[in-house]
Amino acid sequence: KHIPAVCVEGDASVISLIENIQREDLNPIEEAEAVAKLIQKHHYQTKDLILLLGKAKSTISEIKKVNELPGEIKNECRNSNEWSRNVLVEIAKQPTKEQMLALFRKVKEQGLKSSEVRAITRKRKQGRDTTTLMLNKITAVKKSFKKIDLSELQNEKRESFKRELVNLREEINVLLQQFDSTMQ
């Protein structure tokens, strides 16, 4: 009697893990943990995983990112296909464990889709970027003010300069009042 078979040379554990990863019914956590085993056991780099698994570099990076989720999230997702890899990647991109957990709770409570989670995280990132940009500009203006020598300004420029400083002070006062009212 004959049975159909494919003979493959190589480490049986690696082949088994690769076959497991390539199954279509794996959820994102199972997939990420299987890739982590390959990395840990065989010290594979991303380029090795691309060749072994036949997946794009961006896909490998996403799979690895899912492994950065806190244990609480992984445990909840391990036996569920409710959350896509894209949703879990967006959660894993949060800077702190607390932020990951908060976003995961929000995703669960509101049943958010990948695009909705991405919109939330992009909005937060833009807010952080804007704040950082403004703080850098304020620091630069403060340094510039320290370099000003009023004795070098001509009279007509002096008045203009003073007028602009007064306007700036008024704008700063308005912002400070808004800041104080939001802190209460």
C-alpha positions in Angstrom: 0.0 0.0 0.0 1.0 3.6 -0.6 0.1 6.8 1.1 0.5 10.3 -0.3 3.3 12.1 1.6 5.7 15.0 1.2 9.2 14.5 2.6 10.7 17.6 3.9 14.2 18.0 5.4 14.7 20.2 8.4 14.1 20.5 12.1 10.7 18.9 12.9 9.9 21.4 15.5 10.5 24.3 13.1 8.4 22.7 10.4 5.6 22.0 12.9 5.6 25.6 14.1 5.7 26.9 10.5 2.8 24.7 9.5 0.9 25.8 12.6 1.5 29.5 11.8 0.3 29.0 8.2 -3.0 27.5 9.3 -5.8 29.9 8.5 -7.8 29.3 11.7 -5.2 30.8 14.0 -6.2 33.9 15.9 -3.7 36.8 16.2 -2.5 35.8 19.7 -1.8 32.2 18.7 0.0 33.4 15.6 2.1 35.9 17.5 3.0 33.4 20.2 4.0 30.8 17.5 6.3 33.4 15.8 7.7 34.3 19.2 8.6 30.6 19.8 10.5 30.5 16.5 12.4 33.7 17.4 13.2 32.5 20.9 14.1 28.9 20.1 16.0 29.5 16.8 17.0 33.2 17.1 15.3 34.0 13.8 15.5 37.6 12.5 12.6 39.3 10.6 14.3 38.5 7.3 14.4 34.8 8.2 10.7 34.8 9.1 9.9 36.5 5.8 11.5 33.6 4.0 10.2 30.8 6.3 6.6 32.0 6.5 6.2 33.6 3.1 4.8 36.8 4.6 5.6 40.4 4.0 7.9 42.3 6.3 5.1 44.6 7.4 3.0 41.5 8.3 5.8 40.0 10.3 6.3 43.3 12.2 2.6 43.4 13.0 2.6 39.8 14.2 5.6 40.6 16.5 3.9 43.8 17.7 0.9 41.8 18.9 3.2 39.9 21.2 3.9 43.2 23.1 0.3 43.3 24.4 0.0 42.9 28.2 -0.8 39.3 29.5 -4.4 40.3 30.5 -5.2 41.2 26.9 -3.5 38.2 25.4 -5.3 35.9 27.8 -8.7 37.3 26.8 -7.9 37.2 23.1 -6.2 33.8 23.0 -9.4 31.8 22.7 -11.4 34.2 20.6 -11.5 35.4 17.0 -13.4 38.5 18.0 -10.5 40.9 17.5 -8.5 41.2 14.3 -4.7 41.5 14.2 -5.1 45.1 13.0 -7.1 46.1 16.1 -4.6 44.3 18.4 -1.7 46.0 16.6 -3.2 49.5 17.2 -3.7 48.6 20.9 -0.1 47.4 21.1 1.2 50.6 19.7 0.0 52.5 22.7 3.0 53.8 24.8 2.0 52.4 28.1 0.4 49.2 29.5 -2.3 51.4 31.1 -3.2 53.0 27.7 -3.2 49.6 26.0 -5.7 48.2 28.7 -7.9 51.4 28.5 -8.1 51.2 24.7 -8.8 47.4 24.8 -11.7 48.1 27.2 -13.0 50.8 24.9 -12.8 48.4 21.9 -14.7 45.7 23.8 -17.3 48.0 25.2 -18.0 49.8 22.0 -17.3 47.0 19.5 -14.9 49.2 17.6 -13.7 48.1 14.2 -10.1 48.4 13.0 -10.6 51.7 11.2 -12.3 53.3 14.2 -9.5 52.2 16.5 -7.0 53.6 14.1 -8.8 56.9 13.9 -8.7 57.2 17.8 -5.0 56.4 18.0 -4.1 58.7 15.1 -6.1 61.5 16.8 -4.2 61.0 20.1 -0.9 60.9 18.3 -1.6 64.1 16.4 -2.6 65.7 19.7 0.7 64.7 21.3 2.6 65.9 18.3 0.9 69.3 18.3 1.6 69.7 22.0 5.2 68.7 21.6 5.5 71.1 18.7 4.0 74.0 20.7 6.3 73.3 23.7 9.3 73.4 21.4 8.2 76.7 19.9 7.6 78.2 23.3 11.1 77.2 24.4 12.6 78.6 21.2 10.8 82.0 21.7 12.0 82.1 25.3 15.6 81.6 24.2 15.2 84.3 21.5 13.8 86.8 24.1 17.0 86.3 26.2 19.1 87.3 23.3 17.3 90.6 22.6 19.2 93.8 23.3 16.7 96.6 23.5 19.4 99.3 23.4 20.1 98.2 19.8 16.6 98.8 18.6 15.8 102.0 16.7 12.9 104.1 18.0 10.4 103.2 15.3 11.2 99.5 15.7 11.1 99.8 19.4 7.5 100.9 19.4 6.5 98.2 17.0 8.3 95.6 19.1 6.7 96.8 22.3 3.2 96.7 20.6 3.8 93.1 19.5 5.0 92.1 22.9 1.8 93.6 24.5 -0.3 91.7 21.9 1.6 88.5 22.7 1.0 89.0 26.4 -2.7 89.4 25.8 -2.8 86.2 23.8 -0.9 84.4 26.5 -3.3 85.7 29.2 -6.3 84.5 27.2 -4.6 81.0 26.9 -3.8 81.0 30.6 -7.4 81.8 31.5 -8.6 79.0 29.2 -6.1 76.7 30.8 -7.2 77.6 34.3 -10.9 77.1 33.5 -10.3 73.6 32.1 -8.3 72.6 35.1 -11.2 73.3 37.5 
